[in-house]
Amino acid sequence: MNSLDKAIQTQINNIQKKTGMSLEELSSFIKKSGLSKHGEIRDMLKEKLGLGHGDANTLVHVVLQSDGTRAAEGKSEDAVLDEIYSGAKAGFRPIHEKLMKEIQKFGEFEVAPKKGYVSLRRKKQFAMIGPKTNTRFEVGINAKDFKKNARLLEQPKGSMCNYIVNLSDAREVDAELVAWLKSAFEGAG
């Protein structure tokens, strides 16, 4: 079991403790809701079980077996990147390449490609990078207590990342962004 699988299993264990329900019971609860869309199920879990966004999101992925890990399973990193950066999102590949070139200078870390983004991990995830839409690239950063900054969008508690930085051009990968990523890298372990 890789570290990402362990992290998801830990999160599922914690969800079971919070709700007092086994994974089988949670799965049955979801199926009995009659909902089929990911976002609807996630929102229902937040409302009915009091789960945070991240926990509800992970639980839906596990129950529906729809997470980005499974979507990327069995494919090479290059094949997943070719899928992520295809069509209207192909122009974002230079941003990805520039970010990776800078991040690789920090030291060793794990690259975990998902269906629509790439997770970067040490002992825990420190960043997520990839196109959010056809016109916006998103860098998710897991770090705490950064100074307020217009570029650095603080995310609600329970989100996949603490901060988001939106990019539209590789020239926006600057010293400020690299410093934030390095801080997150160092804090991840």
C-alpha positions as CSV (number, residue, x, y, z in Angstrom):
1,M,0.0,0.0,0.0
2,N,1.5,3.3,-1.0
3,S,1.5,6.4,1.2
4,L,-1.5,7.9,-0.7
5,D,-3.5,4.7,-0.1
6,K,-2.6,4.9,3.5
7,A,-3.7,8.5,3.8
8,I,-7.1,7.7,2.2
9,Q,-7.5,4.7,4.5
10,T,-6.7,6.9,7.5
11,Q,-9.2,9.5,6.4
12,I,-11.9,6.8,5.9
13,N,-11.1,5.4,9.4
14,N,-11.6,8.8,10.8
15,I,-14.9,9.3,8.9
16,Q,-16.1,6.0,10.3
17,K,-15.2,7.2,13.9
18,K,-16.9,10.6,13.3
19,T,-20.1,9.1,12.0
20,G,-20.2,5.9,14.1
21,M,-20.9,4.1,10.8
22,S,-18.9,1.4,9.0
23,L,-17.8,1.9,5.4
24,E,-20.5,-0.6,4.4
25,E,-23.1,1.4,6.3
26,L,-21.9,4.6,4.8
27,S,-22.1,3.1,1.4
28,S,-25.6,1.9,2.0
29,F,-26.6,5.3,3.3
30,I,-25.3,6.9,0.1
31,K,-27.1,4.3,-2.1
32,K,-30.4,4.7,-0.2
33,S,-30.3,8.5,-0.8
34,G,-31.1,7.9,-4.5
35,L,-28.6,10.5,-5.5
36,S,-26.1,9.7,-8.3
37,K,-24.1,12.9,-8.9
38,H,-20.9,13.4,-7.0
39,G,-21.6,16.9,-5.9
40,E,-25.1,16.1,-4.7
41,I,-23.9,13.2,-2.7
42,R,-21.0,15.2,-1.2
43,D,-23.4,18.0,-0.2
44,M,-25.9,15.6,1.3
45,L,-23.1,14.0,3.4
46,K,-22.0,17.4,4.6
47,E,-25.6,18.3,5.6
48,K,-26.8,15.0,7.0
49,L,-23.6,13.7,8.6
50,G,-21.8,17.0,9.4
51,L,-18.8,16.0,7.4
52,G,-16.3,18.6,6.1
53,H,-15.9,19.1,2.4
54,G,-12.7,17.1,2.1
55,D,-14.1,14.1,4.1
56,A,-17.4,14.1,2.2
57,N,-15.5,14.3,-1.2
58,T,-13.2,11.5,-0.3
59,L,-16.0,9.3,0.9
60,V,-18.0,9.8,-2.3
61,H,-14.9,8.9,-4.4
62,V,-14.3,5.7,-2.3
63,V,-17.9,4.6,-2.5
64,L,-18.4,5.4,-6.2
65,Q,-14.8,4.3,-7.0
66,S,-14.5,7.5,-9.0
67,D,-11.4,9.1,-7.5
68,G,-8.6,10.4,-9.7
69,T,-6.2,7.7,-8.5
70,R,-8.4,5.0,-10.0
71,A,-8.9,7.0,-13.2
72,A,-5.1,7.2,-13.6
73,E,-4.4,3.6,-12.4
74,G,-2.3,1.5,-14.8
75,K,-1.2,4.5,-16.9
76,S,2.3,6.0,-17.1
77,E,2.8,9.4,-15.7
78,D,3.4,10.7,-19.2
79,A,0.1,9.2,-20.5
80,V,-1.8,10.8,-17.6
81,L,-0.2,14.2,-18.3
82,D,-1.0,13.9,-22.0
83,E,-4.6,13.3,-21.1
84,I,-4.7,16.2,-18.6
85,Y,-3.0,18.6,-21.0
86,S,-5.0,17.8,-24.1
87,G,-7.5,19.8,-26.2
88,A,-8.3,23.3,-24.8
89,K,-6.0,22.6,-21.8
90,A,-2.9,21.8,-23.9
91,G,-1.6,25.4,-23.5
92,F,-1.2,24.8,-19.8
93,R,1.6,22.2,-20.2
94,P,4.3,24.9,-20.1
95,I,3.1,26.0,-16.7
96,H,3.2,22.5,-15.4
97,E,6.7,22.0,-16.8
98,K,8.0,25.2,-15.3
99,L,6.5,24.4,-11.9
100,M,7.9,20.9,-11.9
101,K,11.4,22.2,-12.9
102,E,11.3,24.6,-9.9
103,I,9.8,22.1,-7.4
104,Q,12.3,19.4,-8.3
105,K,15.1,21.7,-6.9
106,F,13.6,21.3,-3.4
107,G,14.5,17.6,-3.0
108,E,12.8,14.2,-3.2
109,F,9.0,13.9,-3.3
110,E,6.3,11.7,-4.8
111,V,4.4,12.6,-8.0
112,A,0.9,11.1,-8.0
113,P,-0.9,11.8,-11.2
114,K,-4.7,11.9,-11.0
115,K,-7.4,12.2,-13.6
116,G,-7.3,16.0,-13.8
117,Y,-4.3,17.1,-11.8
118,V,-1.0,16.0,-10.2
119,S,-0.6,15.5,-6.5
120,L,2.8,16.2,-5.0
121,R,3.7,14.5,-1.7
122,R,6.3,13.9,0.9
123,K,5.0,12.4,4.1
124,K,1.8,14.3,3.2
125,Q,0.5,16.2,0.1
126,F,2.1,19.6,-0.2
127,A,0.7,20.7,-3.5
128,M,-1.7,19.9,-6.3
129,I,-1.1,21.3,-9.8
130,G,-3.2,21.2,-12.9
131,P,-5.8,23.0,-15.1
132,K,-9.0,23.9,-13.2
133,T,-10.8,25.1,-16.4
134,N,-9.9,25.7,-20.0
135,T,-8.8,29.2,-19.1
136,R,-7.3,28.8,-15.6
137,F,-4.5,26.7,-14.1
138,E,-4.6,26.1,-10.4
139,V,-1.8,25.5,-7.8
140,G,-3.1,24.2,-4.6
141,I,-0.8,24.6,-1.6
142,N,-0.9,22.9,1.7
143,A,0.7,25.1,4.3
144,K,-0.4,27.2,7.2
145,D,-0.2,30.8,8.3
146,F,0.9,32.5,5.1
147,K,0.7,36.3,5.1
148,K,-2.4,37.7,3.3
149,N,-1.7,38.2,-0.4
150,A,-4.1,39.0,-3.3
151,R,-2.7,36.0,-5.3
152,L,-3.0,33.6,-2.4
153,L,-6.6,32.5,-2.1
154,E,-7.3,31.0,1.4
155,Q,-9.6,28.0,1.1
156,P,-12.3,27.0,3.6
157,K,-11.3,24.6,6.4
158,G,-11.6,21.0,5.2
159,S,-10.6,21.8,1.6
160,M,-8.1,19.7,-0.3
161,C,-5.5,22.6,0.0
162,N,-5.2,25.5,2.4
163,Y,-4.4,28.0,-0.4
164,I,-5.0,28.3,-4.2
165,V,-3.0,30.4,-6.6
166,N,-4.6,30.8,-10.1
167,L,-2.3,31.0,-13.1
168,S,-2.8,31.6,-16.8
169,D,0.8,31.8,-18.0
170,A,4.1,30.2,-17.2
171,R,5.6,33.7,-16.5
172,E,3.5,33.7,-13.4
173,V,5.7,31.0,-11.9
174,D,7.8,33.5,-10.0
175,A,10.0,33.6,-6.9
176,E,7.0,34.4,-4.7
177,L,5.0,31.3,-5.8
178,V,8.1,29.1,-5.6
179,A,8.8,30.3,-2.1
180,W,5.2,29.4,-1.0
181,L,5.7,25.9,-2.6
182,K,9.0,25.5,-0.9
183,S,7.5,26.3,2.5
184,A,4.7,23.8,1.9
185,F,7.3,21.2,0.7
186,E,9.4,21.7,3.9
187,G,6.3,21.4,6.1
188,A,5.2,18.2,4.5
189,G,8.1,16.3,5.8
